Amino acid sequence: MADVNRGNRPLSPHITIYRPQITSITSILTRITGNAMIVAAALIVWWFAAAAAGPASFATADGFLRSWFGDLVLFFSVLGLWYHTLAGIRHLIWDEVKLLEIDKAELLGQIILIVSVLLTIFTVVVL
């Protein structure tokens, strides 16, 4: 028994009626930062492999990582690392069945966004 109206019904929740929430946005960002850290790890491996390959290879890799684009990539890598770490701690808190109420979960999401930016700035400026 095929549903003849399947093509006429909107998907649920449909993009036109769905309001993004801080918890859904932070969940998506956690996935994005997890995948972005793979790219950052590949850059670090490239840098070490270039150092082992010789001075010419190292100069190329080091020149890229010290360029403005490399600085930008590394800055966002640090931001992603801090954010992903704090989001992981948030999930550990949720695993303990704490702060699951909507208002507290939203506040926790806002806190990890703000603290990850502050920790990134601290890391870049101080270290």
N, C-alpha and C positions, 0 to 999 in steps of 0.2 A: 504494500500500500504506500505508494509514493505520495509525498506531500506536493500537490500541484501548486501551492502558493509559496513554495520555498524561495523562489527568486524575487518575490515582492516584499519579503519581510526584511527589516533591518537587522544587522548583526547586533548582538547584545554584549556589552554596552556599545552602542553606536557612537562613533567619533563625534557626531554632531550634537549629541545630548549628554555626553560623558564629561564631567568636570574633573580634570586631574587633581589629585589630592597629594599633599606633601608625602604621605607614606608611599604612594605609588611612584612618585617621582624619585624618591630616595631609593626605592627598590630597583628602579631602572638604572639609576646612576651607579648603584653597587655592581650591577652586572657589567655596565660599560667600563667602570674603573678596573674591574677584575680582568677584563680582556685587554685593556690598555696597558696594564702592568706587564702583560706578556710582551708587548712591543718594547717597553722600557727594559725588560730583562734581555731581550734580543740585542738591544743597543749596547748594553753592558758586556754581554758575551762578545759582541763584535769588537768592542774596544780592547778587551783582554786578548782576544785572538789576534788582533792587529798588533798588539804589543809583543806577542810571542812570535809573530811572523817577521818582524824586522822594523827598522826605523822608518822606511818609506810607507809601509802599511799603517804603522802607528801614527805617522804624521797626518795621513788622510783621515783616519777615524777620529783622532784628537782634534783636528781642524774642524771637522763637522760638529763634534760635540761642544766645541768652544765657540762656534759661530752663534749669531743671534737666533737662528732657527733651532740649533741644538740647545741653547739656553731655554728657549720657549718650550721645547719638548721636555727637557729635564724639569722645568718648573711645574708643568702640568703633570709630570710623572710623580713628583713629590706630593702635589695636591691629591692626585689619585690614590697614592699610597696611604696618606693620612686619612682621606675620606673612607677608603675601603677598610682600613683598620678600625676606625670608629664605628662604621656600619656593622662590622663583625662583632664588636663589643655589644652594640645594640641588639643584635640577634642573640647573643649569649644571654643578655638580660631577658629578652622575650622567651628564650628557652626555659628560663626559671619562672615563667608565667607571671612576670612583673611588668608594670607599665604598659599593659595591653589596652587600657581604656583609650578611646579615640583621642581625647584631648591630650593625654600624656604621651601617646604614640606620636602625635603631631608635634608636640613640644620637643620630644627627643629627636625627631627628624630635623627640626630647625636648629637644635643645639649641635648636632653633628655637622651640619652644613657650616655653621659659623665657626665652630672650633677647628674644623679641618682647614678653613681658610687662615685662621689665626696661627695655627701650628705650621702651616706652609710658609707664611710670611716670617715667622720666627726662625724656621729652619734655614730659609734662604738668606735672611739678613744676618743672623748670629753665626750660623755655621758656614 
